[in-house]
Amino acid sequence: MKRSTVLGTLFTSLFLAGSLSPVFAGSSEMPRVGALAPDFTLKDQDGKSVTLSAYRGKDLVILYFYPKDETPGCTREACTFRDDLSWYKTSGVEVLGVSVDDVTSHNKFAGNHSLNFRILSDADKTVTKGYGVLGFLGLASRTTFVIDKQGVIRAVFTNVKVDGHSAELQKAIGGLLTKT
């Protein structure tokens, strides 16, 4: 096997496991803290339409982008949100995951891991590009946006490390909830 093929395979494996972050290429600029979150409508794992602006009035929305269903890092991240969902719900926080996988893939992923929150399919990559998180592999970069009840981005977490991310979010959200 050629050295470049081995390195490419290694890089892809590390990226999908959550150990590396992608380099952005040709994607839109990422919305900043204080900006209105770009609205969208996507299908969830059950094929139902989800519109971000429909969540206005909720205390906070976690909108997290992840690279690919059924990969080690993405599975750990989703399962951590699943396991911590009661804390988020009690705090008035909605969790929405987004990747470029299709609805069928999301349905299997959610079923295989008993995911109890919505994961959204951005198969045409429009939303991922619009949020500036489309990586050069054509997958979403592991990035999390925290959006308030007016639809304003209150926090952005880039180059997310899977392990400890939910705890990091809970700490940040606790501070945001006391300010609102």
C-alpha positions as CSV (number, residue, x, y, z in Angstrom):
1,M,0.0,0.0,0.0
2,K,1.3,3.5,-0.9
3,R,2.4,5.7,2.0
4,S,-0.1,8.4,1.0
5,T,-3.0,5.9,1.1
6,V,-1.9,4.6,4.6
7,L,-1.6,8.2,5.9
8,G,-5.0,9.1,4.4
9,T,-6.6,6.1,6.0
10,L,-5.0,6.8,9.3
11,F,-6.0,10.5,9.2
12,T,-9.6,9.6,8.3
13,S,-9.8,7.0,11.1
14,L,-8.5,9.5,13.7
15,F,-10.8,12.2,12.5
16,L,-13.9,10.0,12.7
17,A,-12.9,8.8,16.1
18,G,-12.8,12.4,17.3
19,S,-9.0,12.7,17.8
20,L,-8.5,15.2,15.0
21,S,-10.4,18.2,13.7
22,P,-10.9,18.8,10.0
23,V,-9.4,21.6,8.0
24,F,-12.1,23.8,6.5
25,A,-12.2,24.2,2.7
26,G,-14.7,26.3,0.8
27,S,-17.3,26.5,3.5
28,S,-19.2,29.5,4.7
29,E,-18.0,31.6,7.6
30,M,-19.1,30.2,11.0
31,P,-21.8,32.3,12.7
32,R,-20.4,34.0,15.8
33,V,-21.6,34.4,19.3
34,G,-24.3,37.1,19.4
35,A,-25.5,36.4,15.8
36,L,-28.9,35.0,15.0
37,A,-28.6,31.3,14.4
38,P,-29.3,30.6,10.7
39,D,-32.7,29.0,10.5
40,F,-33.3,25.7,8.6
41,T,-35.7,22.8,8.2
42,L,-34.3,19.3,8.1
43,K,-35.7,15.7,8.5
44,D,-35.0,13.8,11.7
45,Q,-34.3,10.1,12.1
46,D,-38.1,9.4,11.7
47,G,-38.4,11.5,8.5
48,K,-40.3,14.3,10.4
49,S,-39.4,17.9,9.5
50,V,-37.7,19.9,12.2
51,T,-37.4,23.7,11.9
52,L,-34.8,25.4,14.2
53,S,-37.0,28.5,14.7
54,A,-39.8,26.3,16.1
55,Y,-37.6,26.0,19.2
56,R,-37.7,29.7,20.0
57,G,-39.0,30.2,23.5
58,K,-37.1,27.2,24.8
59,D,-34.5,28.2,27.3
60,L,-31.6,26.9,25.2
61,V,-31.0,24.6,22.2
62,I,-27.8,22.6,21.8
63,L,-27.1,22.2,18.1
64,Y,-24.3,19.9,17.6
65,F,-22.7,18.8,14.4
66,Y,-20.9,15.5,14.1
67,P,-19.1,13.7,11.2
68,K,-20.7,10.3,10.8
69,D,-23.2,7.8,12.2
70,E,-21.8,4.6,13.8
71,T,-18.2,5.8,14.1
72,P,-16.5,5.4,17.5
73,G,-16.3,9.1,18.4
74,C,-19.7,10.1,17.1
75,T,-21.3,7.1,18.8
76,R,-19.7,8.0,22.2
77,E,-20.8,11.6,21.8
78,A,-24.4,10.7,20.9
79,C,-24.6,8.2,23.8
80,T,-23.3,10.8,26.2
81,F,-26.0,13.2,25.2
82,R,-28.5,10.3,25.5
83,D,-27.3,9.5,29.0
84,D,-27.3,13.1,30.1
85,L,-30.6,14.0,28.4
86,S,-32.6,14.1,31.7
87,W,-30.3,16.9,33.0
88,Y,-30.8,18.9,29.7
89,K,-34.6,18.4,29.7
90,T,-34.8,19.4,33.4
91,S,-32.8,22.5,32.6
92,G,-35.1,23.4,29.6
93,V,-32.5,22.6,27.0
94,E,-33.3,20.8,23.7
95,V,-30.6,18.7,22.0
96,L,-30.4,18.4,18.2
97,G,-27.6,16.5,16.4
98,V,-26.8,17.1,12.7
99,S,-24.7,15.2,10.3
100,V,-24.6,14.8,6.5
101,D,-25.8,11.1,6.8
102,D,-29.3,10.4,5.4
103,V,-32.5,9.7,7.3
104,T,-32.2,5.9,6.9
105,S,-28.7,6.0,8.4
106,H,-29.9,8.2,11.3
107,N,-32.8,5.9,11.9
108,K,-30.5,2.9,12.3
109,F,-28.1,4.9,14.4
110,A,-30.8,6.1,16.7
111,G,-32.3,2.6,17.0
112,N,-28.9,0.9,17.6
113,H,-28.1,3.2,20.4
114,S,-31.5,4.1,21.8
115,L,-31.0,7.8,21.1
116,N,-33.7,9.8,22.8
117,F,-33.3,13.1,21.0
118,R,-33.5,14.2,17.4
119,I,-30.7,13.8,15.0
120,L,-31.1,15.7,11.7
121,S,-30.1,14.7,8.2
122,D,-28.3,17.4,6.2
123,A,-27.6,15.0,3.2
124,D,-27.3,17.9,0.8
125,K,-24.9,19.7,3.2
126,T,-26.7,23.0,2.9
127,V,-27.0,23.6,6.7
128,T,-23.5,22.3,7.4
129,K,-22.1,24.7,4.9
130,G,-24.3,27.5,6.2
131,Y,-22.9,27.0,9.7
132,G,-19.4,27.0,8.3
133,V,-18.7,23.5,9.6
134,L,-18.3,21.4,6.5
135,G,-14.8,19.8,6.5
136,F,-12.7,19.0,3.5
137,L,-13.8,15.3,3.7
138,G,-17.3,16.4,3.0
139,L,-18.4,15.7,6.6
140,A,-19.4,18.0,9.4
141,S,-16.7,19.2,11.8
142,R,-17.4,18.3,15.4
143,T,-18.9,21.7,16.5
144,T,-21.5,22.7,19.0
145,F,-23.7,25.8,19.1
146,V,-25.7,26.9,22.1
147,I,-28.7,29.0,21.0
148,D,-31.0,31.0,23.4
149,K,-34.8,31.4,23.4
150,Q,-34.5,34.4,20.9
151,G,-32.5,32.3,18.4
152,V,-29.2,34.0,19.3
153,I,-26.0,32.0,19.5
154,R,-24.7,32.3,23.0
155,A,-21.7,29.9,22.8
156,V,-19.8,28.0,20.1
157,F,-17.5,25.1,20.8
158,T,-15.2,24.2,18.0
159,N,-12.7,21.3,17.6
160,V,-14.8,19.5,20.2
161,K,-13.2,16.6,22.1
162,V,-15.9,13.9,22.6
163,D,-14.8,12.9,26.1
164,G,-16.0,15.5,28.6
165,H,-17.9,17.6,26.1
166,S,-21.3,17.1,27.7
167,A,-19.9,18.1,31.1
168,E,-18.3,21.1,29.6
169,L,-21.6,22.1,28.0
170,Q,-23.5,21.6,31.3
171,K,-21.1,23.9,33.1
172,A,-21.4,26.6,30.4
173,I,-25.2,26.2,30.2
174,G,-25.5,26.5,34.0
175,G,-23.9,29.9,33.7
176,L,-26.1,30.9,30.8
177,L,-29.3,29.9,32.5
178,T,-28.5,32.0,35.6
179,K,-28.0,35.0,33.4
180,T,-31.3,34.7,31.5
